[in-house]
Amino acid sequence: MSRGGKDKDNEDPERRCIVTGDVGPKLGLVRFVLGPDGMIYPDLAEKLPGRGIWVTSDRAVLEKAVAKGLFARAARSQVKLPENLCQLVEDGLAQRVVELVSLSRKTGHAVCGFEKVKGWLADGKAKVLFQASDGSERGKGKLWTPPGGRWFGCLTASELGLAFGRDHAIHGALAAGGLTPRVIREAARLAGLRKQDGGDTAMKDTKTA
């Protein structure tokens, strides 16, 4: 088990990755759709019309889908791909995580700063620990993953700071409930793209988060 933990949520709808052929919960995959203009579009919110094309949220897997023409095979037609498809997906997921953490902060479900985060961990209030990917390893090592919770290192200090209305932040924590299950899902997908948290794209204990 990685630092972030890994459990399969059997109630999550399953989809097949067009690259690996593996069937699993869609929480670990990214949906794409073929637009009327023949362009492949990431559908991170999973709301666009059309048949979904699913790819595991892993940079190497997504790059293979692009390089091997697997989107065209899945769509059974000629398709066009944005030149920076992988970066579009990564940036989109990062934006979703930042926005969700920001909303959690506004509802009192998230805090940042070493002392506040440490207090939430000590009191058992924290469900998720965020630590900036470019933060000091020595400083990050003084905090711990919430028991039964999650750890993510997929945001930079500036991105984590943006979520908390600051220039930068190294440590952040989310309580259970509220938007936390959605934060976990999006952060897990982003972790796969950025190869943080061991590249783990699965979610742990989201039903109780």
C-alpha positions as CSV (number, residue, x, y, z in Angstrom):
1,M,0.0,0.0,0.0
2,S,1.4,3.4,-0.9
3,R,1.5,6.3,1.5
4,G,-1.8,7.5,0.1
5,G,-3.5,4.1,0.6
6,K,-5.4,2.1,-2.0
7,D,-8.8,0.5,-1.8
8,K,-11.3,-0.3,-4.5
9,D,-14.7,1.2,-4.3
10,N,-17.0,-1.5,-5.7
11,E,-19.9,0.8,-6.0
12,D,-18.1,3.1,-8.5
13,P,-19.1,2.4,-12.1
14,E,-16.4,0.5,-14.0
15,R,-14.9,1.4,-17.4
16,R,-12.3,-0.1,-19.7
17,C,-9.0,1.8,-20.4
18,I,-8.4,1.9,-24.1
19,V,-4.7,1.5,-23.6
20,T,-4.2,-1.2,-20.9
21,G,-7.5,-3.0,-21.5
22,D,-8.0,-3.1,-17.7
23,V,-11.6,-2.7,-16.4
24,G,-11.9,-0.8,-13.1
25,P,-13.7,2.0,-11.3
26,K,-13.9,5.2,-13.4
27,L,-12.5,7.2,-10.4
28,G,-9.0,6.2,-11.7
29,L,-9.6,7.1,-15.3
30,V,-10.1,10.2,-17.4
31,R,-13.0,10.5,-19.8
32,F,-12.6,11.9,-23.4
33,V,-15.2,12.5,-26.0
34,L,-15.1,13.0,-29.8
35,G,-16.4,16.4,-30.7
36,P,-18.5,17.2,-33.8
37,D,-15.4,18.8,-35.3
38,G,-13.5,15.5,-35.0
39,M,-11.4,16.7,-32.1
40,I,-10.8,14.7,-29.0
41,Y,-11.7,16.6,-25.8
42,P,-10.9,15.8,-22.2
43,D,-14.2,15.6,-20.2
44,L,-12.9,16.0,-16.7
45,A,-16.4,16.7,-15.3
46,E,-17.8,13.7,-17.2
47,K,-20.8,15.7,-18.5
48,L,-20.2,16.1,-22.2
49,P,-22.5,14.2,-24.6
50,G,-21.3,11.3,-26.6
51,R,-19.7,7.9,-26.0
52,G,-16.9,8.1,-23.5
53,I,-13.4,7.1,-24.3
54,W,-11.6,6.2,-21.0
55,V,-7.9,6.3,-20.3
56,T,-6.1,5.5,-17.0
57,S,-5.0,8.7,-15.2
58,D,-1.3,8.0,-15.7
59,R,0.9,10.1,-17.9
60,A,2.7,7.2,-19.5
61,V,-0.6,5.5,-20.4
62,L,-2.0,8.7,-21.8
63,E,1.1,9.4,-23.8
64,K,0.9,5.9,-25.3
65,A,-2.8,6.5,-26.3
66,V,-1.6,9.6,-28.2
67,A,1.5,8.0,-29.8
68,K,-0.2,4.8,-30.9
69,G,-3.4,6.4,-32.3
70,L,-5.6,4.6,-29.8
71,F,-8.1,7.4,-29.7
72,A,-8.9,6.9,-33.4
73,R,-9.2,3.1,-32.8
74,A,-11.6,3.6,-29.9
75,A,-13.7,6.2,-31.8
76,R,-13.6,4.1,-35.0
77,S,-13.0,7.2,-37.1
78,Q,-10.3,9.7,-37.9
79,V,-9.7,12.1,-35.0
80,K,-7.7,15.2,-34.3
81,L,-5.7,15.6,-31.0
82,P,-4.6,18.8,-29.3
83,E,-0.8,18.9,-29.5
84,N,-0.6,19.4,-25.7
85,L,-3.3,16.9,-24.7
86,C,-1.4,15.5,-21.7
87,Q,-0.7,19.0,-20.4
88,L,-4.3,20.1,-20.9
89,V,-5.5,17.2,-18.8
90,E,-2.9,17.8,-16.1
91,D,-3.7,21.5,-15.9
92,G,-7.4,20.9,-15.9
93,L,-7.2,18.4,-13.0
94,A,-4.9,20.8,-11.0
95,Q,-7.4,23.6,-11.4
96,R,-10.2,21.4,-10.3
97,V,-8.3,20.3,-7.1
98,V,-7.4,23.9,-6.3
99,E,-11.0,25.1,-6.8
100,L,-12.4,22.3,-4.6
101,V,-9.9,22.9,-1.8
102,S,-10.7,26.6,-2.0
103,L,-14.4,25.9,-1.6
104,S,-13.7,23.5,1.3
105,R,-11.7,26.3,3.0
106,K,-14.6,28.7,2.7
107,T,-16.9,26.2,4.4
108,G,-14.5,25.6,7.2
109,H,-13.5,22.1,6.0
110,A,-9.9,23.0,5.2
111,V,-7.0,24.7,6.9
112,C,-3.4,25.4,6.0
113,G,-0.2,26.2,7.9
114,F,2.0,23.8,9.9
115,E,0.5,24.5,13.3
116,K,-3.1,24.4,12.3
117,V,-2.6,21.2,10.2
118,K,-0.7,19.6,13.1
119,G,-3.5,20.5,15.4
120,W,-6.2,18.9,13.2
121,L,-4.0,15.8,12.8
122,A,-3.5,15.5,16.6
123,D,-7.3,16.0,17.2
124,G,-8.2,13.4,14.6
125,K,-10.1,16.0,12.6
126,A,-8.0,15.8,9.5
127,K,-9.1,13.3,6.8
128,V,-6.7,14.4,4.1
129,L,-3.2,15.9,4.3
130,F,-1.8,17.9,1.4
131,Q,1.9,18.8,1.3
132,A,3.5,20.8,-1.5
133,S,5.6,18.8,-4.0
134,D,8.3,21.4,-3.8
135,G,8.2,21.9,-0.1
136,S,11.1,21.0,2.3
137,E,11.2,17.2,2.9
138,R,12.4,17.8,6.4
139,G,9.5,20.0,7.3
140,K,6.9,17.7,5.6
141,G,8.3,14.7,7.5
142,K,7.1,16.2,10.8
143,L,3.5,15.6,9.9
144,W,1.7,12.3,9.2
145,T,-1.0,10.8,7.1
146,P,-4.4,10.8,8.9
147,P,-5.2,7.2,10.1
148,G,-7.7,5.8,7.5
149,G,-7.2,9.0,5.5
150,R,-5.1,10.2,2.5
151,W,-1.9,12.0,1.8
152,F,-1.3,13.9,-1.5
153,G,1.8,15.6,-2.8
154,C,0.5,16.5,-6.2
155,L,0.2,20.3,-5.8
156,T,3.0,22.8,-5.8
157,A,3.4,25.4,-3.1
158,S,1.9,28.1,-5.3
159,E,-1.1,26.0,-6.3
160,L,-1.7,25.0,-2.7
161,G,-1.3,28.6,-1.7
162,L,-3.8,29.7,-4.4
163,A,-6.4,27.3,-2.8
164,F,-6.0,29.0,0.5
165,G,-5.8,32.6,-0.7
166,R,-2.0,32.9,-0.1
167,D,1.1,33.3,-2.2
168,H,2.2,29.8,-1.2
169,A,1.5,27.1,1.3
170,I,3.3,23.8,2.2
171,H,0.8,22.0,4.4
172,G,-3.0,21.8,4.1
173,A,-5.6,19.5,5.7
174,L,-9.2,18.7,5.0
175,A,-11.8,17.4,7.4
176,A,-14.2,14.6,6.6
177,G,-17.5,15.4,4.9
178,G,-18.4,18.3,2.6
179,L,-16.4,18.3,-0.6
180,T,-13.6,16.1,0.7
181,P,-14.6,13.0,-1.3
182,R,-14.5,15.0,-4.5
183,V,-11.2,16.5,-3.6
184,I,-9.8,13.0,-3.0
185,R,-11.0,11.8,-6.4
186,E,-9.6,14.7,-8.3
187,A,-6.3,14.7,-6.4
188,A,-5.9,11.0,-7.0
189,R,-6.3,11.5,-10.7
190,L,-3.9,14.4,-10.7
191,A,-1.4,12.3,-8.7
192,G,-1.4,9.8,-11.5
193,L,-0.6,12.4,-14.1
194,R,2.2,14.0,-12.0
195,K,3.5,10.7,-10.6
196,Q,3.2,11.9,-7.1
197,D,1.9,9.7,-4.3
198,G,3.5,6.8,-6.2
199,G,1.3,7.6,-9.2
200,D,-1.6,6.1,-7.3
201,T,-4.9,6.9,-9.0
202,A,-7.2,5.0,-6.7
203,M,-9.2,6.4,-3.9
204,K,-9.4,5.3,-0.3
205,D,-12.3,5.4,2.1
206,T,-14.3,8.0,0.1
207,K,-17.6,6.9,1.4
208,T,-16.6,8.0,4.9
209,A,-14.6,11.1,3.9
